Amino acid sequence: MTNNKMVCDLETGVCGEAGDETFETIDLNQPQKKITLYYVTDPICSHCWALEPVLRKFEEQYGQYFDLHTVMGGLLESWDGFADVANGIGSPADVAGHWREVGEYSRMPIDGSLWHDNPVHSSFIPSRVYKIVQQQDEQLARTFLRRAREAVFAFNENIADEQVLINIVNQLGLDGETIVKEAELPKGHELLNQDFALARSLGVRGFPTIIMVNEENKGVKIVGSRPLEYYVKGLEQILGTTDSLQAQTPSSLKNLLEKEGLLFSKEIEVLYDLEQNQVSSFIEAGISSDDYELNEILGETYLEKK
């Protein structure tokens, strides 16, 4: 599935958003997961990167209600014959300014200068690697996608480059060279085409798109990078409940950093309901200085596990 909309609209967010009681009865049973959440995305979708803080919070607070399934959508097969005339995109260099705009708007850092000197020639390449990793371990595949996005957006690395991909996969504790080569075999292409077929069957045309489907095969589709309230409302609707959903307490910052390895200020702000100027003191109160480094890139602070 290809999409000839490399410019993402800022407005729509689419690439193309102990108690007081001494005695009480409580129910600690988690609700049975009966909702499938399809997250249709692409490794170089800038608004998908912008959505990361909200999507993490949604899953941290309401993940007990759904099973998340990430689907690759296919944003850029190649630049051969590609043209997004309506948005003035005819070459890789035309994307750079747009990416920087999305980064400044969302405060999820995006450099974008690689589009001038070392452009990504296809997002299908890292997408195929994702699919091969996913065959081995679903969670590792999600970690791969996160690391690939950090690399291309914040650290300006070309994630269509074989060595960049090998390094990312090696960091997951897997054999990067073997997996990257396997991704270019027929199996890698077949797995990615299966995702494209699924995305088409779901009626997806832009990224990010989130579709929640219940046991009756009825669904809610939310297109674009949206505020948390959109996803909570969609979940309530598909669950068919008039009661408020029970939001779980997010993981502690220490545990989250141990899992993620790197977090940007915006992600911490959104997850823990903080103002930007509260982040430093929140970090100091929650994590020993021996366990993290505080760095800055493109005017944004990020926390990295030592």
LUMMARFI-635477 format. One record per residue: x, y, z of N, C-alpha, C in turn. Coordinates in steps of 0.05 Angstrom, whole numbers, plus 5000, padded with zeros to 4 digits. Example, Ala and Ser with C-alpha at 12.3 -4.5 7.8 and 13.67 -1.06 7.14 Angstrom:
2
526448865156524649105156526449345156 525749555142527349795143525850015157 
//
This chain:
306
501749765000500050005000501850255000 501650414980503250654979501450894983 502651114991501151354997502751594986 501651744968503051964956502652224970 502452214997502152465013504452475033 506652585026508952595044508652825063 507053035057506653255076504353185094 504853225120502753165140501553425149 498953435151497553675158497653725188 498553955197498754015225496054025239 494054115225491454145237490053885241 490253705220488853445222490653235234 493253275234495053075245495252825229 494952845203494952615185497352625167 498852405165500852375144499452225122 499752335098498752225073498852125048 492652385323492952585329492852365352 490250965993488550846014486151026020 483750926018481351106020480551166048 478351316049477251396076475651166089 474750976073473150766084474850566099 473950476123475450276138474949996128 472649956114472049696103470549736077 471549616056470149636030470849396013 468949325996469349105978470549205952 472649085943473849165918474148935899 474248985873474548785852477148835837 479048655841481648685829481848535802 479648425793479748285767479948495745 481848445726482048625703479948545683 478848735669476848675648478048495627 476448315617477448135596477948295570 480348265558480948405534479248285511 477548455500475948365477476048565454 477648765456477948965436480648935422 480648925396483148935381483649215371 485949325377486649595369488749575347 488049655323489949655300491149935298 493749945300495250205297496650195271 495650335251496850325224498750565222 501250505215503350705217505450655197 507650805199509950775181512350885196 514750765193517050855207517851145203 517151265179517851545174515451725174 513251645187510851815190511352015212 511652265205512352465226510152505246 507652495238505552525258505152275275 506152055266506251815284508251855306 510551985299512552055319511352255339 509852445328508552655346506552525364 505352305356503252175372504352005395 506951945394508151765414507351825443 507552075452506852125480503952055487 502152125470499252065475498751765473 499851635453499351345450500451195474 502751275484503951135507502051175531 501051415535499351465558496751305555 495651295531493151145527493550855534 495850745525496350455531496950415561 498450595573499150565601496550575618 494650745611492350785628490050595621 489850525595487450375586488150115571 490650045572491549805557490249545567 489049555590487749315601485249245585 484249435569481749395554482249295525 484649305516485049235488487749095483 487948955460490448845450491249015426 493649125428494649295407496149135386 495449185361496849055338497749275319 500449295316501649495299501749395270 500749555252500649485223502249685207 504049585190505649765173503849845149 503950105143502150205122503350265095 505950315094507350365069507150645059 508650825070508551105063510151175038 512551055036514351125013515650875003 514850774980516150544968518850624956 518850844940521350954929520751224918 522851374911522551634899522251624869 522551394857522351364828519451404820 518851624806516151684797514351794819 515451834843513851944865513452244861 511052334866510452624866507952674881 508152854901505752954915505453244907 504253274883504153544870502553734888 500353644899498653824915500153954938 502053814949503553924972506354014965 506954024939509554124930511853934937 511353674938513453474943514153324918 516453384907517353244884520053114887 521353184910524053074915524353054945 526352894955526752874984527153134998 528553324986529153574999526653735006 524553684992522053824997520753745024 521653515035520453415060521753545085 524153645083525653735106524253945122 523354155109521954375123519454285137 517954105123515554005135516053845161 518153675160518853525184519553705207 521153905202521854095223519454225235 517554295218515054425227513554245246 513253995238511853805255513353775282 515953765282517553735306517153975325 517154215314516854455330513954475341 512054385325509254395333508654195356 509753955353509153745372511153735396 513453855392515653845412516753555415 516353385395517753135393519953195372 522553195380524653305363524853175336 525053335315525453245288527553425275 529753305266531853455253531053505224 530953295208529953315181532053385160 534453465168536453545149537553315132 537053065140537952835124536552835097 534252955095532852965069534453125048 536353285057538053435038540453275029 541753135049544353015042544452705044 542452585057542552285059539652185062 537952235042535152185045534351885047 532251835062531051565063529851515036 530751295023529751244996527351054996 526750935019524350765021523750705050 521250735058520450655085519650365086 519550235062518949955062521149785074 523649885071525949735081525849695111 525649905128525449865156522849725164 520749765148518149625153518449325151 520049235131520448945128522148835152 524048995160525648905184523848885208 522049075211520149065233518548795232 517648725209516048485206517648225213 520248225205521847985212522347975242 522948195255523248205284520648115298 518448215287515848145299515247845299 516347705278516047415277517347285301 519447405311520947295334519747385361 519047645362518147755388516648005384 514148015391512348245386513448495401 514248465426515148685441517748795431 519548625422522048715411521548865385 519548785370518848925345517949205351 516449245372515549515379517949675389 519849545403522249685411523949765387 524049585367525549655342524249895329 521649905327520350135314520950395329 520950375355521550615371524450705366 526350515366529150585362529550695334 528150585314528450685287527450975285 525251025299524151305298526051495313 527051415335529051595348531351655329 532251445315534551475297533951675275 531651635261531151805238530152085244 528552105265527352375271529252545287 530052445310531652615329534652615321 535752375314538552355310539452345281 537552385263538152445235539652225221 538951975227540151745214538251625193 539451535171537851415149537151125155 534651085163533850815171533150635147 533750725123533650545100536450435094 538450535109541150445106541650185121 542849995108543149725119544649725145 546849875147548449865171547049995195 545550205189543950335211541950135222 540649985204538649785213539949565228 542249475219543749255233544449345261 545349595264546149695290543649705309 541349795299538949805315538149525324 538149335306537249065313539248935333 541848985329543848885347543348985376 542549235378541949345405539649205419 538049065403535748915415536648645425 539248575420540248315428539848105407 539148185383538748005361541048025341 541147845322543147845301542248035279 543248285280542348485261542948415232 545248315226545948255199544148035187 543647835202541947615193539047715188 538047865207535247955205534848155182 536748335179536548535157536648395130 538348195127538548045102535947885098 534847765119532447615117530047785108 530148035117527948215110527748275080 529948235065529948285036529348035020 529047805034528247565021525247565016 524247384999521347374994519547385019 520547255040518947245065518347525075 520447695075520147965085518048125069 518248095043516348225025513548125029 513247865033510647745037509347835063 510847845084509847935110508948225108 510448395095509748675093507248705075 507048555054504648565037502148475052 502448295070500148215087499148455104 501048615114500248855129498849045111 499949085087498649275068495849185062 495448925058492748825052490848875075 491848835100490248885123489449175125 491449355121490849635122488749715101 488949605077486949665057484149565065 484049325077481449215085480249385108 481949525123480949695144480249975134 480650015108480050275096481850505103 484350435108486350635117487550775093 487651045095488851195073491051385083 491051455108493051625119494051525146 496351635155497551535180497951775199 497751735225496951485238493951445236 493051195235490251125238490050915259 488150955278487650755299484750665295 484450395294481850275291481450075313 479350105328478649925350476249755341 476549495343474549305334473749115357 471149085361470248905383469548625372 468548455390468048175383465848145362 464148355360462048345339463048455313 465648505311466948605287465948885280 465049035299464349315296466749485305 467149705291469549855298469250155299 471250285310471450585311474150655298 474150835279476550925266477251205273 479751255281480651525289483151585271 482851775254484951845235486552095244 489152075243490852305250491852295279 493652465285494752495312492852665329 491452535348489352665363489952675393 488552845408488852855437487852595449 488752545474487952295488484952255489 483452465492480552445496479252305472 480352335448479152205425479251905428 481551805437481951515439480351395462 480151545484478551455506475551445499 474651645485471851655476471351425456 473251375438472951155419472750885433 474450855453474450605468471850565483 470850775496468250765510466050685490 466150805467464050755447464150465437 466450355432466650085421466149875443 466649945468465949775491463049785497 461649995488458850015492458150065521 459850225535459450275563458750565568 456950605587456250875595457750955620 459150765632460750815656463550915647 464751075664467451165658469450935659 471350925641473350725642475250765666 476250545676478050565699480950605689 482050845693484750905684486750795704 488650635695490750535712492850745717 494250715739496450895745498850835727 499951025713502250975696504650855711 506350715697508850615709510350845721 511950785741513750985753515751075732 516751315734518751415715521251225715 522051135738524350955739523850705723 521550575727520950325712520550375683 519350605676518950665648521550715633 523450855646526050905634527550645631 527350465651528650205649527650055625 525050075619523849935596524550075570 524350335569524550485544527350565536 528950635556531750715551532151005546 530151135533530351415526527551535525 527251765538524651905539525152205534 523552325518523652615513521852755533 522553005539521053165558518053165553 517253195528514453205521513052945530 514352715527513152465535512752445565 514652555580514352555609512152745618 512052975605509953165612507153055607 506752925584504152825578503352595596 505152405601504552175617503852235645 505352425657505052485685503652755691 502452865670500953115673502653335686 504953395674506753595684506953825664 507754055675508554285658511554245651 512354365630515154325621517154405643 516554615658518454705678518454535703 516754325704516654145727518153885722 519053845698520253585690522853535705 524653725707527253685720526953595749 525253735764524853655792523553385795 521753325776520353065776522352845771 524152885753526252685748528052645772 528952865784530652845808529352705831 526752735833525252615856524752315850 524752235825523951965818526251775812 528551875804530751705795533451805807 535051615815537751685824539451795801 540951995806542652115785544751915774 545151705788547051495779545851325756 543251345752541851165734541151295707 541551565704540751695680542651925672 542451995647543652235637541552415625 541852675630540052875619541453015597 540353005572541553125549539553305535 540553445515538853625499539353595470 537253605454537453595425535253765413 536053925394534154095379532354265399 533654345421532254515440530454355459 530454095458528753935475530553755493 529753735518531153565537530253265534 532153085537531352805538532952655559 531652455569532752285591533652025580 536151945586537151695575538251525598 537651265597538651085617541551035614 543051035636545950985635546450685630 
//
